[in-house]
Amino acid sequence: MKKITPQEAKELNQNFVSTRTKAIDVAIGKKDAISSWFSLGDLKEYIAYVESEGKAKGITVNGLRVYFGAYPKNDKNPAKNNYATVFFAPTQAKKGSLQKDSVTAVVSSSDVEEIDALNGVPEIHLPLHTLNN
């Protein structure tokens, strides 16, 4: 597991905010989400779902890929219109790949399209400066 400290997390978030949010906000005409939230219960339930579905479909799921996404301007839920989101998609080993470490696993994994992805809840401009405060 590759953990980072709360300070490293703050720095990564602040770097994202200072180098990207202004351009994104201008492009969409409003302040965009800079984080998404998943409850521990939802994550545990999703992992159990992915493992169960993978087993039922004969797929060896080896990880979860995080994708960046954006809701359409006219989403069915107006509160999400044009905001960014992230979602998890299960992955499996590509045919013929050898996985010896996490780097190889990422490069050698393909998305599992037979299992649903998990979407987060966009949080509008709540930077990590509140972490540990």
Accessible surface in RSA format (square Angstrom, percent):
REM  Atomic radii and reference values for relative SASA: ProtOr
REM  Chains: A
REM  Algorithm: Lee & Richards
REM  Probe-radius: 1.40
REM  Slices: 20
REM RES _ NUM      All-atoms   Total-Side   Main-Chain    Non-polar    All polar
REM                ABS   REL    ABS   REL    ABS   REL    ABS   REL    ABS   REL
RES MET A   1   205.10 106.2 120.71  79.9  84.39 200.9 102.82  87.4 102.29 135.5
RES LYS A   2   168.86  82.4 135.13  82.9  33.74  80.3 104.65  94.2  64.22  68.4
RES LYS A   3   163.05  79.5 129.34  79.4  33.71  80.3  79.50  71.6  83.55  89.0
RES ILE A   4    93.46  53.2  68.32  50.9  25.14  60.6  71.52  51.5  21.94  59.5
RES THR A   5    72.37  51.5  68.73  69.7   3.63   8.7  69.54  93.4   2.82   4.3
RES PRO A   6    66.28  48.3  63.14  57.6   3.14  11.4  66.06  54.5   0.22   1.3
RES GLN A   7    98.02  54.8  95.42  69.7   2.60   6.2  48.20 102.6  49.82  37.8
RES GLU A   8    77.65  44.6  76.79  58.1   0.87   2.1  26.73  51.7  50.92  41.6
RES ALA A   9    20.38  18.7  18.07  27.9   2.31   5.2  19.54  27.5   0.84   2.2
RES LYS A  10    37.62  18.4  37.59  23.1   0.03   0.1   8.60   7.7  29.02  30.9
RES GLU A  11    94.53  54.3  88.71  67.1   5.82  13.9  34.47  66.7  60.06  49.0
RES LEU A  12   113.19  63.0 106.59  76.3   6.60  16.6 107.35  75.4   5.84  15.7
RES ASN A  13    18.71  12.9  13.66  13.2   5.05  12.2   6.65  16.0  12.06  11.7
RES GLN A  14    85.12  47.6  81.67  59.7   3.45   8.2  34.30  73.0  50.82  38.5
RES ASN A  15    82.33  56.8  77.89  75.3   4.45  10.7  17.87  43.0  64.47  62.3
RES PHE A  16    68.27  34.2  66.68  41.3   1.60   4.2  67.90  41.2   0.37   1.1
RES VAL A  17    45.66  30.0  41.70  37.7   3.97   9.6  41.70  36.2   3.97  10.8
RES SER A  18    91.55  77.4  51.17  68.3  40.38  93.0  49.44 105.3  42.11  59.0
RES THR A  19    80.55  57.3  46.47  47.1  34.08  81.2  54.12  72.7  26.43  40.0
RES ARG A  20   120.61  50.6 117.17  59.7   3.43   8.2  28.81  39.4  91.79  55.6
RES THR A  21    11.38   8.1  11.08  11.2   0.30   0.7   2.42   3.3   8.96  13.5
RES LYS A  22   165.77  80.9 160.66  98.6   5.11  12.2 108.46  97.6  57.30  61.0
RES ALA A  23    72.22  66.4  57.86  89.3  14.36  32.7  65.70  92.5   6.52  17.3
RES ILE A  24    61.36  34.9  59.44  44.3   1.92   4.6  61.36  44.2   0.00   0.0
RES ASP A  25    20.97  14.7  18.73  18.6   2.24   5.3  13.64  32.1   7.33   7.3
RES VAL A  26   113.42  74.6  92.63  83.9  20.79  50.1  99.21  86.2  14.21  38.5
RES ALA A  27    85.77  78.9  44.35  68.4  41.43  94.2  54.43  76.6  31.34  83.0
RES ILE A  28    45.78  26.1  26.61  19.8  19.17  46.2  31.26  22.5  14.52  39.4
RES GLY A  29    67.68  83.5   0.00   N/A  67.68  83.5  34.47  94.6  33.21  74.4
RES LYS A  30    70.53  34.4  57.44  35.2  13.09  31.2  54.29  48.9  16.23  17.3
RES LYS A  31   129.11  63.0 123.35  75.7   5.77  13.7  81.92  73.7  47.19  50.3
RES ASP A  32     9.92   6.9   9.92   9.9   0.00   0.0   2.92   6.9   6.99   7.0
RES ALA A  33     8.23   7.6   1.40   2.2   6.83  15.5   1.40   2.0   6.83  18.1
RES ILE A  34    18.23  10.4   0.55   0.4  17.68  42.6   5.35   3.9  12.88  35.0
RES SER A  35    40.29  34.0  24.59  32.8  15.69  36.2  36.45  77.6   3.83   5.4
RES SER A  36    27.81  23.5   1.87   2.5  25.94  59.8   0.15   0.3  27.66  38.8
RES TRP A  37   137.12  55.0 133.85  64.8   3.28   7.7 108.99  58.1  28.13  45.6
RES PHE A  38    35.81  17.9  17.40  10.8  18.40  47.9  19.48  11.8  16.32  46.7
RES SER A  39    29.79  25.2  27.68  36.9   2.10   4.8  24.55  52.3   5.24   7.3
RES LEU A  40   131.78  73.4 126.64  90.6   5.14  12.9 126.64  88.9   5.14  13.8
RES GLY A  41    45.03  55.5   0.00   N/A  45.03  55.5  36.62 100.5   8.40  18.8
RES ASP A  42    71.57  50.1  68.69  68.4   2.88   6.8   6.82  16.1  64.75  64.6
RES LEU A  43    45.52  25.3  45.48  32.5   0.04   0.1  45.50  32.0   0.02   0.0
RES LYS A  44   142.00  69.3 134.71  82.7   7.29  17.4  84.95  76.5  57.05  60.8
RES GLU A  45   124.68  71.6 116.40  88.1   8.29  19.7  46.05  89.1  78.63  64.2
RES TYR A  46    12.98   6.1   9.78   5.6   3.20   8.3  12.73   9.6   0.25   0.3
RES ILE A  47    77.58  44.1  77.11  57.4   0.47   1.1  77.58  55.9   0.00   0.0
RES ALA A  48    57.12  52.5  50.90  78.6   6.22  14.1  53.52  75.4   3.61   9.6
RES TYR A  49    75.35  35.2  68.44  38.9   6.91  18.0  65.71  49.4   9.63  11.9
RES VAL A  50     3.84   2.5   3.84   3.5   0.00   0.0   3.84   3.3   0.00   0.0
RES GLU A  51   110.72  63.6 100.90  76.3   9.82  23.4  41.51  80.3  69.21  56.5
RES SER A  52    67.93  57.4  57.58  76.8  10.35  23.8  31.79  67.7  36.13  50.6
RES GLU A  53    44.63  25.6  44.63  33.8   0.00   0.0   0.94   1.8  43.69  35.7
RES GLY A  54     0.73   0.9   0.00   N/A   0.73   0.9   0.73   2.0   0.00   0.0
RES LYS A  55   178.94  87.3 155.06  95.1  23.87  56.8 106.83  96.2  72.11  76.8
RES ALA A  56    86.17  79.2  41.43  63.9  44.74 101.8  53.68  75.6  32.49  86.1
RES LYS A  57   100.09  48.8  69.14  42.4  30.95  73.7  54.05  48.7  46.04  49.0
RES GLY A  58    71.77  88.5   0.00   N/A  71.77  88.5  37.86 103.9  33.91  75.9
RES ILE A  59    27.07  15.4  16.80  12.5  10.28  24.8  20.30  14.6   6.77  18.4
RES THR A  60   115.40  82.1 103.86 105.3  11.54  27.5  73.36  98.5  42.04  63.6
RES VAL A  61    37.36  24.6  10.56   9.6  26.80  64.6  10.56   9.2  26.80  72.7
RES ASN A  62    56.79  39.2  18.14  17.5  38.65  93.1  27.28  65.7  29.50  28.5
RES GLY A  63    28.81  35.5   0.00   N/A  28.81  35.5  27.80  76.3   1.01   2.3
RES LEU A  64    61.24  34.1  30.28  21.7  30.96  77.8  30.70  21.6  30.54  82.2
RES ARG A  65    61.58  25.9  55.87  28.5   5.71  13.6  31.54  43.1  30.04  18.2
RES VAL A  66    76.92  50.6  55.95  50.6  20.97  50.5  55.95  48.6  20.97  56.9
RES TYR A  67    76.94  35.9  75.57  43.0   1.37   3.6  60.41  45.4  16.53  20.4
RES PHE A  68   171.50  85.8 147.50  91.4  24.00  62.5 147.70  89.6  23.80  68.1
RES GLY A  69    22.49  27.7   0.00   N/A  22.49  27.7  18.78  51.5   3.71   8.3
RES ALA A  70    79.55  73.1  46.95  72.4  32.60  74.2  47.53  66.9  32.02  84.8
RES TYR A  71    25.76  12.0  21.59  12.3   4.17  10.9  23.01  17.3   2.76   3.4
RES PRO A  72    82.40  60.1  70.14  63.9  12.26  44.6  82.23  67.9   0.16   1.0
RES LYS A  73   149.72  73.0 138.96  85.3  10.76  25.6  82.28  74.1  67.45  71.8
RES ASN A  74   135.89  93.7 111.15 107.4  24.73  59.6  33.05  79.5 102.84  99.4
RES ASP A  75    25.04  17.5  15.80  15.7   9.24  21.8   1.58   3.7  23.45  23.4
RES LYS A  76   203.58  99.3 163.00 100.0  40.58  96.6 117.85 106.1  85.73  91.3
RES ASN A  77    61.36  42.3  58.43  56.5   2.94   7.1  19.29  46.4  42.07  40.7
RES PRO A  78    99.94  72.8  89.06  81.2  10.88  39.5  89.37  73.8  10.57  65.7
RES ALA A  79    79.76  73.3  52.92  81.7  26.84  61.1  65.71  92.5  14.05  37.2
RES LYS A  80    61.04  29.8  61.00  37.4   0.04   0.1  19.36  17.4  41.68  44.4
RES ASN A  81    35.44  24.4  35.44  34.2   0.00   0.0   8.75  21.1  26.69  25.8
RES ASN A  82    26.45  18.2  24.36  23.5   2.09   5.0   4.06   9.8  22.39  21.6
RES TYR A  83    32.66  15.2  32.66  18.6   0.00   0.0   7.40   5.6  25.25  31.1
RES ALA A  84    29.08  26.7  28.44  43.9   0.64   1.5  28.58  40.2   0.50   1.3
RES THR A  85    10.76   7.7   7.45   7.6   3.31   7.9   9.58  12.9   1.18   1.8
RES VAL A  86    31.10  20.5  31.10  28.2   0.00   0.0  31.10  27.0   0.00   0.0
RES PHE A  87    61.08  30.6  61.00  37.8   0.08   0.2  61.08  37.0   0.00   0.0
RES PHE A  88    36.39  18.2  36.39  22.5   0.00   0.0  36.39  22.1   0.00   0.0
RES ALA A  89    11.13  10.2  11.13  17.2   0.00   0.0  11.13  15.7   0.00   0.0
RES PRO A  90     0.47   0.3   0.47   0.4   0.00   0.0   0.47   0.4   0.00   0.0
RES THR A  91     6.35   4.5   6.35   6.4   0.00   0.0   2.92   3.9   3.44   5.2
RES GLN A  92    44.96  25.1  44.96  32.9   0.00   0.0   3.86   8.2  41.10  31.2
RES ALA A  93    47.24  43.4  35.03  54.1  12.21  27.8  35.03  49.3  12.21  32.3
RES LYS A  94   100.17  48.9  94.52  58.0   5.65  13.4  49.89  44.9  50.27  53.6
RES LYS A  95   200.30  97.7 168.67 103.5  31.63  75.3 127.80 115.0  72.50  77.2
RES GLY A  96    84.38 104.1   0.00   N/A  84.38 104.1  43.62 119.7  40.76  91.3
RES SER A  97    35.77  30.2   8.83  11.8  26.94  62.1  16.96  36.1  18.80  26.3
RES LEU A  98   130.26  72.5 121.32  86.8   8.95  22.5 122.86  86.3   7.41  19.9
RES GLN A  99    68.16  38.1  32.72  23.9  35.44  84.4  20.03  42.6  48.13  36.5
RES LYS A 100   173.35  84.6 135.13  82.9  38.21  91.0  91.09  82.0  82.26  87.6
RES ASP A 101    80.31  56.3  65.69  65.4  14.62  34.6  41.46  97.6  38.85  38.7
RES SER A 102    58.92  49.8  47.16  62.9  11.75  27.1  45.63  97.2  13.29  18.6
RES VAL A 103    99.71  65.6  96.11  87.0   3.60   8.7  99.64  86.6   0.07   0.2
RES THR A 104    41.04  29.2  37.73  38.2   3.31   7.9  21.50  28.9  19.54  29.5
RES ALA A 105    25.44  23.4  25.01  38.6   0.43   1.0  25.31  35.6   0.13   0.3
RES VAL A 106   101.62  66.9  94.54  85.6   7.08  17.1  98.37  85.5   3.25   8.8
RES VAL A 107   105.63  69.5  91.51  82.8  14.12  34.0  98.12  85.3   7.52  20.4
RES SER A 108    14.22  12.0  11.89  15.9   2.33   5.4   2.33   5.0  11.89  16.7
RES SER A 109     9.49   8.0   4.81   6.4   4.67  10.8   2.29   4.9   7.19  10.1
RES SER A 110    36.53  30.9  33.27  44.4   3.27   7.5  28.36  60.4   8.17  11.4
RES ASP A 111    44.75  31.3  29.69  29.6  15.06  35.6  12.34  29.0  32.41  32.3
RES VAL A 112     3.76   2.5   0.00   0.0   3.76   9.0   0.00   0.0   3.76  10.2
RES GLU A 113   160.86  92.4 125.12  94.7  35.74  85.1  47.37  91.6 113.50  92.7
RES GLU A 114   101.07  58.0  83.39  63.1  17.67  42.1  48.70  94.2  52.36  42.8
RES ILE A 115     8.54   4.9   0.00   0.0   8.54  20.6   1.64   1.2   6.90  18.7
RES ASP A 116   102.52  71.8  96.98  96.5   5.54  13.1  24.40  57.4  78.12  77.9
RES ALA A 117    51.66  47.5  25.19  38.9  26.46  60.2  25.43  35.8  26.23  69.5
RES LEU A 118    33.77  18.8  33.08  23.7   0.69   1.7  33.77  23.7   0.00   0.0
RES ASN A 119    70.51  48.6  50.40  48.7  20.11  48.4  30.00  72.2  40.51  39.2
RES GLY A 120     4.64   5.7   0.00   N/A   4.64   5.7   0.85   2.3   3.78   8.5
RES VAL A 121    87.05  57.3  86.84  78.6   0.21   0.5  87.05  75.6   0.00   0.0
RES PRO A 122    18.84  13.7   6.78   6.2  12.07  43.9   6.78   5.6  12.07  75.0
RES GLU A 123    48.70  28.0  44.89  34.0   3.81   9.1  11.41  22.1  37.29  30.4
RES ILE A 124    70.22  40.0  56.23  41.9  13.99  33.7  56.23  40.5  13.99  38.0
RES HIS A 125    46.14  25.2  32.57  22.6  13.58  34.7  21.51  22.2  24.63  28.7
RES LEU A 126   107.13  59.7  97.27  69.6   9.86  24.8  99.19  69.7   7.94  21.4
RES PRO A 127    33.90  24.7  32.45  29.6   1.46   5.3  32.49  26.8   1.42   8.8
RES LEU A 128    61.03  34.0  60.74  43.5   0.28   0.7  61.02  42.9   0.01   0.0
RES HIS A 129    93.47  51.1  90.39  62.8   3.08   7.9  65.57  67.6  27.90  32.5
RES THR A 130    90.47  64.3  80.24  81.3  10.23  24.4  57.31  77.0  33.16  50.1
RES LEU A 131    60.38  33.6  55.43  39.7   4.94  12.4  60.22  42.3   0.16   0.4
RES ASN A 132   115.72  79.8  70.16  67.8  45.56 109.7  33.07  79.6  82.65  79.9
RES ASN A 133   145.15 100.1  72.41  70.0  72.74 175.1  59.60 143.4  85.55  82.7
END  Absolute sums over single chains surface
CHAIN  1 A     9441.7       7542.6       1899.2       5870.8       3571.0
END  Absolute sums over all chains
TOTAL          9441.7       7542.6       1899.2       5870.8       3571.0
